[in-house]
Amino acid sequence: MQAYQVRPREDHRGFDLISVALPFGRLWYAGPQAVANAIGYAQFYSRSHDAVIRVYDEAGNVIETHEQAGEFKGDFVTRLGSGTRGGGLNPVTA
C-alpha cells in the first residue's frame, strides 16, 4: 500500500504532495483547488495499487483521509494473453 501526504507548505504558498511513490520527490500545488488537485493526482497515479491519502493541517493533524483501492488485481498480462493464444477467443475477431 502506498501512502501519500498532503501538507501545507512552510512558506504558506500552497500544499505539498509527499510520497515515496513519487519519482521526483514532492509536488507543489497552489491556488484555490490545491488540495483537491493533489488528492486527484494521488488517486489517478495509485489506480493500480492500494493507497491511502492523508491531508494534514498546519498543526500536523490529519483532517481528511482518502483510501484508494487498486483497480488492477492479479496477473493482468496472463489474462490478456489467454484470449489470444491456446484456444481462447481472439478479441479482434470475437
N, C-alpha and C positions, 0 to 999 in steps of 0.2 A: 504494500500500500504506500502510495506517495503522499507526502504531507506538504501542503502549501500554506504560507502565512501571508496575510495582507496586513501590513503595519504602516502607520503614519510615519512620514519622514521626519527626522530630527530638525530639518530646516523649515518644516511646515509648508513644503511646496508639493504636496501630493502624498501618494502612497507607494510603497514598495511591495512587489510580489516576490516572495523569497521561497526557494525550494532547491534541494539538491537535484531535482529532476530538470531544472532549467539549465540548458547547455552553456549559457554565458553569464550565469550568476543572476542577481536580482534585476527585476524590471521596474522601471519608474512609471507611475501613472499619475496624471494631473488632470484637473478640471472637475466639473460637477459630476461626471459619471465615472470618476477614477476607480472607486471601489467596485462598482458593477462591471467595469471593463476588466479589472484584474481577476475577478471571480469568473467571468466569461472565458477569459484566456485559459485559466487553470482548468476549467471544466472541459473546454474544447481539446486541450492537449493531454488530458488524462482520460479520454474516452476509451482507450484500450486497456486501462487498468484501474483498479480501485484507488480512490483518492479521498482525502479529507482536506477541506479548505477552511482555515480559521481566520476570522477578521478580528484584529485587536484594536483597542482604543489607545490613546496616548499614555495611559497609566499602565498598559501591558495586560489589561483584562480582555478575555475573549468576549466579544459582543455578538458574534454570529458564527455558526458552524454550518458548512455545507458538505454533504457526503455525496460522492460521485461513484456509482457502480460502473465498472468497466463493461462495455458492450460486447467485446470480442473475447470469448472464452473458448478454451480448448485448442485443438490443433487446427487452426484456420487453413493452413496450406494443405494439409491432408484432405480436409473436406472439399476444398476446391479441386484438388487433383482427382478425387474419387469419381467425379462426374464426367471426366474426360478420358479416363483410362480404365481398363479392366471391366468392361461390361456395364458401366453406368450410363446414364443419359447424357448425351452431349448437349450442353446448354445452348449451343449455337443452333442446333437443328431441332431441339425439343420445343 
